Amino acid sequence: MSKDKKEKEQDKEDSVFSFSLDEPTPEEPPRVTAIYDDITEETASEVVGSFMYFLEDKSCEPVKFVVSSNGGDAHEMFSMYDTMRMVMKDKCEVHTLGLGKVMSAAVVLLAAGTKGKRKIGRNCRVMIHPVAGGIMGDLADLENDAKEIRQIQKNYISCLAKETNLKEEQIRRIIKKKINCYISAEKAVEYGIADIII
């Protein structure tokens, strides 16, 4: 191949390469996280990790948070809840979506989304009940653990009242029945747990 021909081929490759650099970059992936399981250390660490990533990302795009859970560990729920509050304090909306079942500790997570942007599936079931804890040990441990469970329940009631139209006394009345209180999507909107039925 002659020198001129080689140079022309190189120019052609350079122009193709230059063109590829000028092409628009793919759009950023959607800012979505989800809990589709019981609330445990493992599931909470994934959700908290996602929220922390979004927080560091410095984007003002809303975060979509899908919630479908039977509930679980209240401490881990509060870790997710507090991280959501950090993201929202940073002027970033969190759009929650409840699907299938949103129960126990998961109710606070659905309700904690940006007001007006909390959606719920028409067939989703919401359930509120008293905080439960499996405690064992000597009398001093039982008394100490029972005190901690009461504090967790107090925090749960306070957060749920803050995020919904329910008053703390209403939530206490539900909890005092000591049974699972199931709520339809329509009732969830009425109570201010969600805003829009899909």
Backbone as JSON, one array per atom type, in Angstrom:
{
  "sequence": "MSKDKKEKEQDKEDSVFSFSLDEPTPEEPPRVTAIYDDITEETASEVVGSFMYFLEDKSCEPVKFVVSSNGGDAHEMFSMYDTMRMVMKDKCEVHTLGLGKVMSAAVVLLAAGTKGKRKIGRNCRVMIHPVAGGIMGDLADLENDAKEIRQIQKNYISCLAKETNLKEEQIRRIIKKKINCYISAEKAVEYGIADIII",
  "N": [[0.85, -1.19, 0.0], [0.57, 2.18, -0.89], [2.18, 5.17, 0.44], [0.54, 7.46, 0.42], [-1.98, 6.28, 0.24], [-2.1, 4.87, 2.65], [-2.08, 7.01, 4.45], [-4.53, 8.21, 3.8], [-6.32, 6.17, 4.58], [-5.82, 6.19, 7.33], [-6.66, 8.78, 7.99], [-9.36, 8.44, 7.46], [-10.07, 6.57, 9.44], [-9.51, 8.12, 11.7], [-11.42, 10.15, 11.39], [-13.8, 8.72, 11.67], [-13.5, 7.86, 14.3], [-13.42, 10.33, 15.59], [-15.99, 11.19, 15.04], [-17.47, 9.34, 16.49], [-16.87, 10.11, 19.07], [-18.23, 12.48, 19.19], [-20.85, 11.75, 19.28], [-24.03, 11.68, 20.98], [-24.04, 10.98, 24.47], [-25.3, 8.08, 26.18], [-28.43, 8.29, 27.95], [-28.63, 9.02, 31.48], [-29.01, 6.3, 33.78], [-32.23, 5.48, 35.21], [-33.08, 6.82, 38.39], [-33.67, 4.69, 40.59], [-34.75, 2.71, 43.3], [-35.54, -0.16, 45.34], [-37.5, -2.06, 47.66], [-38.33, -5.28, 47.92], [-39.08, -7.31, 49.63], [-38.74, -8.81, 52.93], [-37.93, -6.52, 55.57], [-34.71, -6.37, 56.36], [-31.3, -6.53, 57.64], [-29.77, -6.96, 55.35], [-31.47, -6.24, 53.12], [-31.99, -3.61, 53.82], [-29.42, -2.52, 53.75], [-28.89, -2.48, 51.03], [-30.83, -0.68, 50.03], [-30.24, 1.65, 51.53], [-27.63, 2.03, 50.64], [-28.12, 2.65, 47.94], [-29.57, 5.06, 48.2], [-27.59, 6.64, 49.41], [-25.76, 6.75, 47.34], [-27.26, 8.19, 45.46], [-27.43, 10.55, 46.84], [-24.78, 11.44, 46.87], [-24.48, 11.8, 44.2], [-25.46, 14.26, 43.48], [-27.48, 15.06, 41.79], [-30.57, 16.6, 40.86], [-32.67, 15.14, 40.06], [-35.68, 13.29, 40.59], [-35.89, 10.55, 42.94], [-37.04, 7.29, 42.56], [-38.81, 5.1, 44.58], [-39.67, 1.92, 45.15], [-41.93, 0.07, 47.07], [-42.64, -2.96, 48.49], [-43.48, -4.98, 50.82], [-43.58, -7.19, 53.64], [-42.9, -6.01, 55.95], [-40.77, -5.91, 58.85], [-37.64, -5.71, 60.48], [-37.59, -3.1, 62.72], [-35.52, -1.32, 63.4], [-33.9, -1.39, 61.11], [-35.7, -0.4, 59.27], [-35.9, 2.25, 60.18], [-33.33, 3.07, 59.57], [-33.43, 3.22, 56.79], [-35.49, 5.09, 56.52], [-34.42, 7.42, 57.77], [-32.3, 7.89, 56.01], [-33.7, 8.44, 53.66], [-34.85, 10.86, 54.47], [-32.57, 12.44, 54.59], [-31.86, 12.59, 51.86], [-34.09, 13.96, 50.86], [-33.92, 16.3, 52.28], [-31.85, 17.39, 51.0], [-32.99, 18.67, 48.92], [-34.09, 16.93, 47.05], [-36.57, 15.08, 45.46], [-38.41, 12.21, 46.58], [-40.11, 9.72, 45.13], [-42.49, 7.57, 46.08], [-43.75, 4.23, 45.65], [-46.2, 2.0, 46.33], [-46.7, -1.43, 46.13], [-48.54, -4.48, 45.83], [-48.11, -5.53, 48.75], [-47.9, -3.55, 51.63], [-46.73, -3.42, 54.6], [-46.73, -3.2, 58.21], [-43.64, -2.16, 59.37], [-42.96, -1.22, 56.84], [-44.92, 0.57, 56.07], [-44.35, 3.14, 57.0], [-42.24, 3.81, 55.3], [-43.43, 3.99, 52.74], [-45.18, 6.11, 53.24], [-43.4, 8.14, 53.75], [-42.48, 9.36, 51.46], [-42.18, 12.08, 49.03], [-44.69, 14.45, 49.43], [-47.7, 14.28, 47.59], [-46.52, 12.82, 45.62], [-46.66, 10.17, 46.16], [-47.47, 7.02, 45.33], [-49.85, 4.29, 44.99], [-50.65, 0.92, 44.35], [-53.79, -0.15, 43.04], [-54.72, -2.59, 44.04], [-53.14, -3.03, 46.19], [-52.4, -3.93, 49.57], [-52.43, -2.48, 52.73], [-51.03, -2.64, 55.97], [-51.24, -2.14, 59.44], [-49.85, -2.68, 62.63], [-49.14, -3.56, 66.12], [-45.78, -3.0, 67.33], [-43.59, -5.73, 67.4], [-41.56, -7.97, 69.32], [-39.13, -10.44, 69.86], [-38.17, -11.47, 72.85], [-35.88, -12.62, 75.34], [-34.37, -14.0, 78.28], [-32.92, -13.08, 81.5], [-34.86, -11.53, 84.18], [-34.13, -8.8, 84.41], [-33.08, -8.27, 81.87], [-35.36, -8.74, 80.29], [-37.09, -6.72, 81.19], [-35.62, -4.46, 80.44], [-35.46, -4.81, 77.64], [-38.17, -4.76, 77.0], [-38.75, -2.12, 77.57], [-37.26, -0.89, 75.56], [-38.63, -1.82, 73.28], [-41.06, -0.52, 73.64], [-40.18, 2.1, 73.25], [-39.38, 2.02, 70.55], [-41.86, 1.56, 69.38], [-43.12, 3.94, 70.06], [-41.58, 5.77, 68.58], [-42.2, 4.85, 66.01], [-44.97, 5.39, 65.86], [-44.88, 8.18, 66.09], [-43.42, 8.92, 63.75], [-45.13, 7.92, 61.74], [-47.43, 9.43, 62.18], [-46.41, 11.95, 61.61], [-45.94, 11.77, 58.87], [-48.41, 11.33, 57.69], [-52.05, 11.79, 57.5], [-53.01, 10.94, 59.85], [-53.56, 11.16, 63.34], [-51.52, 10.9, 66.31], [-52.95, 9.71, 68.4], [-54.99, 8.35, 67.05], [-53.51, 6.38, 65.73], [-52.49, 5.02, 67.93], [-54.87, 3.95, 68.92], [-55.5, 2.13, 66.92], [-53.34, 0.37, 67.22], [-53.69, -0.52, 69.82], [-55.69, -2.37, 69.6], [-54.44, -4.7, 69.12], [-54.35, -6.37, 66.93], [-53.86, -7.26, 63.46], [-54.33, -4.56, 61.38], [-55.89, -4.12, 58.47], [-55.78, -2.19, 55.49], [-57.31, -0.69, 52.73], [-56.29, 0.46, 49.42], [-57.71, 2.78, 48.85], [-58.4, 3.67, 51.43], [-55.85, 4.09, 52.38], [-55.08, 6.32, 50.92], [-56.95, 8.12, 51.89], [-56.13, 8.25, 54.56], [-53.74, 9.51, 54.21], [-51.43, 8.09, 53.74], [-50.67, 7.47, 51.25], [-50.93, 9.15, 48.03], [-51.92, 8.9, 45.42], [-53.82, 6.6, 43.55], [-52.96, 3.92, 41.48]],
  "CA": [[0.0, 0.0, 0.0], [1.37, 3.39, -1.0], [2.17, 6.05, 1.61], [-0.66, 8.32, 0.33], [-3.16, 5.46, 0.52], [-2.07, 4.61, 4.09], [-2.48, 8.25, 5.14], [-5.97, 8.39, 3.58], [-7.01, 5.2, 5.44], [-5.67, 6.66, 8.71], [-7.56, 9.94, 8.11], [-10.73, 7.92, 7.51], [-10.26, 5.99, 10.78], [-9.54, 9.23, 12.66], [-12.68, 10.88, 11.26], [-14.83, 7.86, 12.27], [-13.29, 7.91, 15.74], [-13.84, 11.67, 16.03], [-17.46, 11.26, 14.96], [-18.03, 8.55, 17.59], [-16.74, 10.9, 20.29], [-19.21, 13.56, 19.17], [-22.2, 11.22, 19.42], [-24.56, 11.92, 22.32], [-23.85, 9.9, 25.42], [-26.59, 7.54, 26.59], [-29.03, 8.96, 29.1], [-28.32, 8.44, 32.78], [-30.02, 5.32, 34.18], [-33.2, 6.06, 36.13], [-32.71, 6.76, 39.81], [-34.7, 3.81, 41.16], [-34.38, 1.67, 44.26], [-36.74, -0.89, 45.73], [-37.47, -3.15, 48.64], [-39.35, -6.23, 47.51], [-38.76, -8.42, 50.53], [-38.81, -8.39, 54.32], [-36.92, -5.53, 55.94], [-33.63, -7.0, 57.11], [-30.03, -5.81, 57.46], [-29.33, -7.1, 53.96], [-32.28, -5.42, 52.22], [-31.8, -2.21, 54.2], [-28.11, -2.04, 53.3], [-28.99, -2.21, 49.59], [-31.61, 0.55, 49.83], [-29.46, 2.77, 52.08], [-26.51, 2.24, 49.71], [-28.65, 3.35, 46.76], [-29.88, 6.45, 48.58], [-26.33, 7.36, 49.63], [-25.21, 7.0, 46.01], [-28.03, 9.29, 44.87], [-27.07, 11.75, 47.6], [-23.46, 11.87, 46.4], [-24.6, 12.09, 42.77], [-25.76, 15.7, 43.38], [-28.5, 15.34, 40.78], [-31.86, 16.99, 41.43], [-33.7, 14.28, 39.52], [-36.35, 12.53, 41.66], [-35.58, 9.14, 43.17], [-38.24, 6.45, 42.66], [-38.61, 4.07, 45.6], [-40.76, 0.94, 45.11], [-42.05, -0.61, 48.36], [-43.53, -4.11, 48.56], [-42.83, -5.69, 51.93], [-44.36, -7.6, 54.81], [-42.34, -5.34, 57.12], [-39.58, -6.58, 59.37], [-36.87, -5.1, 61.55], [-37.88, -1.66, 62.85], [-34.26, -0.56, 63.37], [-33.47, -1.27, 59.71], [-36.65, 0.53, 58.63], [-35.51, 3.61, 60.55], [-32.1, 3.43, 58.84], [-33.88, 3.65, 55.46], [-36.29, 6.31, 56.7], [-33.52, 8.55, 58.03], [-31.55, 8.17, 54.78], [-34.66, 9.14, 52.78], [-34.97, 12.25, 54.94], [-31.33, 13.13, 54.18], [-31.97, 12.85, 50.42], [-35.13, 14.97, 50.66], [-33.39, 17.54, 52.85], [-30.93, 17.89, 49.97], [-33.86, 19.21, 47.86], [-34.35, 15.9, 46.04], [-37.83, 14.4, 45.72], [-38.45, 10.75, 46.59], [-41.44, 9.29, 44.71], [-42.7, 6.21, 46.54], [-44.78, 3.45, 44.98], [-46.53, 0.79, 47.07], [-47.26, -2.48, 45.29], [-48.76, -5.78, 46.45], [-48.35, -5.43, 50.18], [-47.07, -2.59, 52.36], [-47.18, -3.8, 55.93], [-45.93, -3.0, 59.41], [-42.6, -1.13, 59.26], [-42.89, -0.69, 55.47], [-45.91, 1.64, 55.9], [-43.65, 4.42, 57.19], [-41.42, 4.08, 54.12], [-44.32, 4.47, 51.69], [-45.72, 7.42, 53.63], [-42.32, 9.13, 53.88], [-42.14, 9.97, 50.17], [-42.57, 13.48, 48.79], [-46.15, 14.59, 49.42], [-48.23, 14.45, 46.24], [-45.8, 11.92, 44.71], [-46.7, 8.83, 46.74], [-48.48, 6.24, 44.59], [-50.14, 2.97, 45.52], [-51.42, 0.08, 43.44], [-55.21, -0.28, 43.44], [-54.92, -3.85, 44.77], [-52.17, -3.12, 47.28], [-52.96, -3.96, 50.91], [-51.59, -1.84, 53.74], [-51.35, -3.21, 57.27], [-50.6, -1.54, 60.62], [-50.05, -3.47, 63.85], [-48.18, -3.19, 67.16], [-44.4, -3.46, 67.19], [-43.38, -7.01, 68.08], [-40.16, -8.3, 69.58], [-38.89, -11.71, 70.56], [-37.18, -11.2, 73.9], [-35.67, -13.7, 76.31], [-33.25, -13.75, 79.18], [-33.37, -12.93, 82.88], [-35.88, -10.51, 84.4], [-33.57, -7.47, 84.13], [-33.01, -8.14, 80.41], [-36.74, -8.65, 79.78], [-37.61, -5.37, 81.49], [-34.88, -3.5, 79.63], [-35.86, -4.99, 76.25], [-39.55, -4.29, 76.88], [-38.66, -0.65, 77.54], [-36.77, -0.54, 74.22], [-39.71, -2.06, 72.33], [-42.01, 0.6, 73.8], [-39.58, 3.29, 72.63], [-39.46, 1.83, 69.1], [-43.25, 1.77, 68.99], [-43.36, 5.39, 70.19], [-40.96, 6.4, 67.4], [-42.99, 4.42, 64.85], [-46.22, 6.17, 65.89], [-44.52, 9.58, 65.83], [-43.06, 9.07, 62.33], [-46.32, 7.68, 60.92], [-48.3, 10.6, 62.34], [-45.75, 13.06, 60.92], [-45.97, 11.59, 57.42], [-49.76, 11.05, 57.21], [-53.14, 12.59, 58.08], [-53.41, 10.32, 61.11], [-53.05, 11.7, 64.6], [-50.88, 9.86, 67.11], [-53.97, 9.0, 69.17], [-55.65, 7.41, 66.13], [-52.6, 5.25, 65.52], [-52.47, 4.25, 69.18], [-56.12, 3.19, 69.02], [-55.35, 0.98, 66.0], [-52.35, -0.54, 67.79], [-54.22, -1.1, 71.06], [-56.56, -3.51, 69.27], [-53.53, -5.85, 69.13], [-54.59, -7.22, 65.76], [-53.42, -6.65, 62.2], [-55.36, -3.68, 60.82], [-55.68, -4.05, 57.02], [-56.31, -0.96, 54.91], [-57.34, -0.69, 51.26], [-55.59, 1.58, 48.77], [-58.55, 3.97, 49.01], [-58.23, 4.13, 52.81], [-54.47, 4.57, 52.51], [-55.09, 7.7, 50.41], [-57.74, 8.91, 52.87], [-55.32, 8.44, 55.76], [-52.53, 10.25, 53.88], [-50.27, 7.2, 53.62], [-50.34, 7.63, 49.82], [-51.66, 10.27, 47.4], [-52.5, 8.57, 44.11], [-54.03, 5.18, 43.26], [-52.66, 3.64, 40.07]],
  "C": [[0.88, 1.24, 0.0], [1.22, 4.24, 0.26], [0.92, 6.91, 1.63], [-1.92, 7.53, 0.71], [-3.26, 5.16, 2.02], [-2.55, 5.83, 4.87], [-3.98, 8.49, 5.0], [-6.78, 7.44, 4.48], [-6.97, 5.65, 6.9], [-6.6, 7.84, 8.97], [-9.01, 9.48, 8.24], [-11.03, 7.35, 8.89], [-10.37, 7.09, 11.84], [-10.87, 9.96, 12.61], [-13.84, 10.06, 11.86], [-14.73, 7.93, 13.78], [-13.75, 9.25, 16.3], [-15.35, 11.77, 16.05], [-18.07, 10.51, 16.15], [-17.92, 9.31, 18.91], [-17.78, 12.01, 20.37], [-20.64, 13.06, 19.34], [-22.72, 11.48, 20.84], [-24.36, 10.72, 23.23], [-25.21, 9.36, 25.83], [-27.11, 8.25, 27.82], [-28.64, 8.24, 30.37], [-29.39, 7.4, 33.14], [-30.99, 5.95, 35.18], [-32.75, 5.87, 37.57], [-33.82, 6.0, 40.55], [-34.06, 2.89, 42.18], [-35.66, 1.01, 44.74], [-36.46, -1.81, 46.9], [-38.65, -4.05, 48.3], [-39.15, -7.51, 48.33], [-39.01, -7.94, 51.96], [-37.69, -7.37, 54.59], [-35.91, -6.19, 56.88], [-32.38, -6.14, 56.96], [-29.61, -5.81, 56.0], [-30.13, -6.19, 53.03], [-32.11, -3.94, 52.54], [-30.47, -1.67, 53.69], [-28.13, -1.71, 51.81], [-29.72, -0.89, 49.34], [-30.83, 1.77, 50.34], [-28.29, 3.08, 51.16], [-26.95, 2.99, 48.47], [-28.92, 4.81, 47.07], [-28.6, 7.26, 48.8], [-25.65, 7.68, 48.3], [-25.92, 8.18, 45.36], [-27.69, 10.62, 45.55], [-25.74, 12.32, 47.11], [-23.5, 12.31, 44.94], [-24.89, 13.57, 42.49], [-26.75, 16.04, 42.28], [-29.8, 15.71, 41.48], [-33.0, 16.15, 40.88], [-34.35, 13.49, 40.65], [-35.85, 11.09, 41.74], [-36.91, 8.4, 43.27], [-37.93, 5.3, 43.6], [-39.84, 3.15, 45.62], [-40.75, 0.16, 46.43], [-43.07, -1.74, 48.24], [-42.95, -5.05, 49.61], [-43.83, -6.06, 53.01], [-43.92, -6.87, 56.07], [-41.1, -6.08, 57.58], [-38.95, -5.8, 60.49], [-37.08, -3.59, 61.6], [-36.6, -0.82, 62.8], [-33.79, -0.35, 61.93], [-34.42, -0.37, 58.93], [-36.25, 1.96, 58.92], [-34.22, 4.03, 59.85], [-32.46, 3.9, 57.42], [-34.63, 4.97, 55.53], [-35.4, 7.53, 56.89], [-32.7, 8.91, 56.8], [-32.44, 8.87, 53.75], [-34.77, 10.6, 53.16], [-33.74, 13.06, 54.54], [-31.4, 13.52, 52.71], [-32.96, 13.99, 50.17], [-34.7, 16.33, 51.23], [-32.45, 18.21, 51.86], [-31.7, 18.36, 48.73], [-34.13, 18.22, 46.73], [-35.65, 15.18, 46.4], [-37.63, 12.88, 45.73], [-39.9, 10.35, 46.29], [-41.62, 7.83, 45.12], [-43.84, 5.55, 45.78], [-45.0, 2.16, 45.77], [-47.22, -0.21, 46.17], [-47.45, -3.76, 46.1], [-49.14, -5.71, 47.91], [-47.37, -4.43, 50.78], [-47.51, -2.72, 53.81], [-46.18, -3.43, 57.01], [-44.91, -1.86, 59.21], [-42.55, -0.48, 57.88], [-43.87, 0.46, 55.25], [-45.25, 3.01, 56.04], [-42.85, 4.8, 55.95], [-42.27, 4.59, 52.95], [-44.78, 5.89, 51.99], [-44.67, 8.52, 53.63], [-41.91, 9.79, 52.57], [-42.6, 11.41, 50.08], [-44.09, 13.57, 48.65], [-46.63, 14.96, 48.01], [-47.61, 13.51, 45.23], [-45.77, 10.49, 45.23], [-47.84, 8.05, 46.08], [-48.67, 4.87, 45.24], [-50.96, 2.2, 44.49], [-52.84, -0.11, 43.95], [-55.45, -1.52, 44.29], [-53.91, -4.06, 45.9], [-52.9, -3.12, 48.63], [-51.94, -3.38, 51.89], [-52.0, -2.42, 55.1], [-50.53, -2.53, 58.38], [-50.87, -2.47, 61.8], [-49.02, -3.06, 64.9], [-46.78, -3.7, 66.83], [-44.25, -4.75, 67.99], [-41.89, -7.24, 68.27], [-40.04, -9.61, 70.3], [-37.8, -11.5, 71.58], [-37.09, -12.39, 74.84], [-34.46, -13.36, 77.15], [-33.76, -13.62, 80.6], [-34.29, -11.73, 83.0], [-35.37, -9.12, 84.05], [-33.5, -7.23, 82.62], [-34.4, -7.97, 79.81], [-37.31, -7.25, 79.99], [-36.93, -4.33, 80.62], [-35.29, -3.58, 78.17], [-37.29, -4.51, 76.02], [-39.6, -2.76, 76.8], [-38.21, -0.18, 76.15], [-37.85, -0.73, 73.16], [-40.75, -0.96, 72.41], [-41.49, 1.86, 73.14], [-39.64, 3.2, 71.1], [-40.88, 2.09, 68.62], [-43.62, 3.25, 69.06], [-42.8, 6.13, 68.98], [-41.74, 6.1, 66.13], [-44.27, 5.26, 64.75], [-45.94, 7.62, 65.52], [-44.21, 9.82, 64.35], [-44.29, 8.9, 61.44], [-47.28, 8.86, 61.0], [-47.72, 11.81, 61.58], [-45.93, 12.98, 59.41], [-47.38, 11.42, 56.84], [-50.77, 12.05, 57.78], [-53.59, 12.04, 59.43], [-52.78, 11.03, 62.3], [-52.43, 10.54, 65.4], [-51.91, 9.04, 67.88], [-54.73, 8.0, 68.31], [-54.8, 6.17, 65.92], [-52.53, 4.38, 66.77], [-53.72, 3.4, 69.33], [-56.08, 1.95, 68.13], [-54.45, -0.08, 66.64], [-52.88, -1.24, 69.05], [-55.16, -2.27, 70.81], [-55.77, -4.82, 69.24], [-53.84, -6.87, 68.04], [-54.04, -6.5, 64.53], [-54.57, -5.84, 61.62], [-55.07, -3.5, 59.32], [-56.43, -2.87, 56.43], [-56.25, -1.07, 53.39], [-56.54, 0.49, 50.72], [-56.38, 2.87, 48.95], [-58.41, 4.56, 50.42], [-56.83, 4.7, 53.03], [-54.36, 6.01, 52.02], [-55.84, 8.61, 51.39], [-56.91, 9.23, 54.11], [-54.02, 9.22, 55.48], [-51.27, 9.41, 53.86], [-49.76, 7.25, 52.18], [-51.21, 8.75, 49.26], [-52.46, 9.85, 46.17], [-52.63, 7.06, 43.99], [-53.75, 4.95, 41.78], [-53.37, 2.36, 39.62]]
}
